Every structure is written in C-alpha cells, then in structure tokens.
Amino acid sequence: MAIDAQTIAESLHIDADSTELATLNDLIVTAKTLIKDSVAYSQLDVMTDDQLSAIPLFDSCVKALVTALYYDRTLANGMPKAVDIMIVHLQARLGGI
C-alpha cells in the first residue's frame, strides 16, 4: 500500500484540508529520504513507490517517522526508537550498512 497524505491524516485524526495535506506530503518526502539515506541500500533510490510498498516494513517506518515529524518537526527528542528499530531491520533485510 502506497503511503499518502490522506491516509495518514485519517490515521492521525487530522482535518484533511489542503494546508494539512500539503504539510503531510512534504513530511512523507522527508521521511522517505531520511529512511533511504539511513538504510544506505543503493537500490532504494531507484525503486518506485509500488516497489517500496512491497516492503511493508518500509511503509511502517515512513508512517512512524511522518507521525513523529508532524508533532515535532525538529525531532528535538531524536529519532523515535521504533523508527530506529525498523531502520536496523531494513538494513539487515536489504543488505545496507
């Protein structure tokens, strides 16, 4: 399942007006980039959203990071532990460093 702003807005019980959806879209892009860079698996950069969606752990990691970024844009408390754990598992599964 591809991650989209509307789905995240519904799961977080956020009013899905154009401003909030634009914010969530930006956070989705940021989260995907952070996760891809953290996993350090070169093939992630060329995978389509459909291919990434075939890796449920990737979607879960993006959702968790988007949620954290929505409520704390600076991640003042650092990366959530759940995201850290999922990144480690993605690294192990995909062969990143």
C-alpha positions as CSV (number, residue, x, y, z in Angstrom):
1,M,0.0,0.0,0.0
2,A,1.5,3.3,-1.0
3,I,1.6,5.9,1.7
4,D,-0.4,9.1,1.0
5,A,-1.2,12.2,3.0
6,Q,-5.0,11.4,3.1
7,T,-4.4,8.1,4.7
8,I,-2.0,9.5,7.3
9,A,-4.4,12.4,8.0
10,E,-7.2,9.9,8.7
11,S,-5.0,7.7,10.9
12,L,-3.9,10.7,13.0
13,H,-7.4,12.2,13.0
14,I,-6.2,15.4,11.4
15,D,-8.5,17.6,9.4
16,A,-7.6,16.9,5.8
17,D,-7.7,20.4,4.5
18,S,-5.3,21.5,1.7
19,T,-2.7,23.0,4.1
20,E,-2.5,19.9,6.3
21,L,-2.3,17.6,3.3
22,A,0.5,19.7,1.8
23,T,2.3,19.5,5.1
24,L,1.9,15.7,5.3
25,N,3.1,15.3,1.7
26,D,6.2,17.3,2.5
27,L,6.8,15.2,5.6
28,I,6.3,11.9,3.6
29,V,9.0,13.0,1.1
30,T,11.3,14.0,4.0
31,A,10.7,10.7,5.9
32,K,11.3,8.6,2.8
33,T,14.6,10.4,2.1
34,L,15.8,10.1,5.7
35,I,15.0,6.4,5.8
36,K,16.6,5.7,2.4
37,D,19.7,7.5,3.5
38,S,19.8,5.8,6.9
39,V,19.4,2.3,5.4
40,A,22.1,3.0,2.8
41,Y,20.9,0.5,0.3
42,S,21.5,1.9,-3.2
43,Q,18.6,0.1,-4.8
44,L,16.1,2.1,-2.6
45,D,16.9,5.2,-4.6
46,V,15.7,3.7,-7.9
47,M,12.7,1.8,-6.5
48,T,9.2,3.1,-7.4
49,D,6.6,3.7,-4.7
50,D,4.9,0.5,-5.7
51,Q,8.1,-1.4,-5.2
52,L,8.7,0.2,-1.9
53,S,5.2,-0.6,-0.8
54,A,6.1,-4.3,-1.4
55,I,8.3,-3.9,1.7
56,P,5.7,-3.4,4.5
57,L,8.4,-2.5,7.0
58,F,9.4,0.5,4.8
59,D,5.8,1.8,4.8
60,S,5.6,1.3,8.6
61,C,8.8,3.1,9.1
62,V,7.7,6.0,6.9
63,K,4.4,6.3,8.7
64,A,6.1,6.3,12.1
65,L,8.6,8.9,11.1
66,V,5.9,11.1,9.5
67,T,3.9,11.0,12.7
68,A,6.9,11.9,14.7
69,L,7.8,14.8,12.3
70,Y,4.2,16.0,12.3
71,Y,4.2,16.5,16.0
72,D,7.9,17.5,16.4
73,R,9.3,19.0,13.2
74,T,12.8,19.3,14.7
75,L,12.9,15.8,16.2
76,A,14.1,17.5,19.4
77,N,14.0,14.2,21.2
78,G,15.8,12.4,18.4
79,M,14.6,9.7,16.1
80,P,11.8,7.6,17.7
81,K,13.1,4.3,18.9
82,A,10.5,2.4,16.8
83,V,11.9,4.1,13.7
84,D,15.5,3.3,14.8
85,I,14.5,-0.4,15.2
86,M,12.8,-0.5,11.8
87,I,15.8,1.0,10.1
88,V,18.1,-1.6,11.6
89,H,15.8,-4.3,10.4
90,L,15.6,-2.8,6.9
91,Q,19.4,-2.6,6.8
92,A,19.6,-6.3,7.7
93,R,16.9,-7.3,5.3
94,L,18.2,-5.2,2.3
95,G,21.9,-5.5,3.0
96,G,22.6,-1.9,3.7
97,I,25.4,-0.7,6.0
